[in-house]
Amino acid sequence: MQLKKGVRDTLGSIEAAERILQLSESKSAQLDATINLMELYYGINQKSKAQQFAVKITNIDIANTESKQAAALILGQLALENSDYPQAMIEFTKVYEAQKNIKAAQARYLMAKTHYLRKEWSAAQTTIFDLAAKMPYFDEWVARGFVLLARVYQAQGNIPQAIATLKSVIDNHDGPQVVAEAKNL
């Protein structure tokens, strides 16, 4: 059986990063390898290994804010996937409060999604509006937030507002994946 090129490349990258982690004496190289392993394992759905490396990153002294943000984001996503909403919110809050970058925008969106999954409609709305107001330059996450907001309106029975929100996303956002999601809702 022959592996697809993407899978082969990912497995090769994992092997290389594990080698660096084992053989390198450089703490910086070890940190980079650990980050790569966390992301690679998460990408191929090996969640327990991704979690193991994410936890490791949070405990590495030389890990910078962005590295710890990446680890907390993955830990939050894993918690969300396991319906551990309180832990997901803790991790997403760490990401959001660390520094305002694209990871923080994603975390804010995921906080709103967590509220939505808990049927906390008002908190979901507030979080989405906060994302749009404080991080408008991350339009991908803002647009995703508005699609989620349409779902909130739909759940509340406010169908005209849901339709208007989706129309706004379709008319004003360029990202094909988000626009497709808005059109299919």
Secondary structure, 3 states (H helix, E strand, C coil): CCCCHHHHHHHHHHHHHHHHHHHCCCHHHHHHHHHHHHHHHHHCCCHHHHHHHHHHHHCCCCCCHHHHHHHHHHHHHHHHHCCCHHHHHHHHHHHHHHCCCHHHHHHHHHHHHHHHHCCCHHHHHHHHHHHHHHCCCCHHHHHHHHHHHHHHHHHCCCHHHHHHHHHHHHHHCCCHHHHHHHHHC
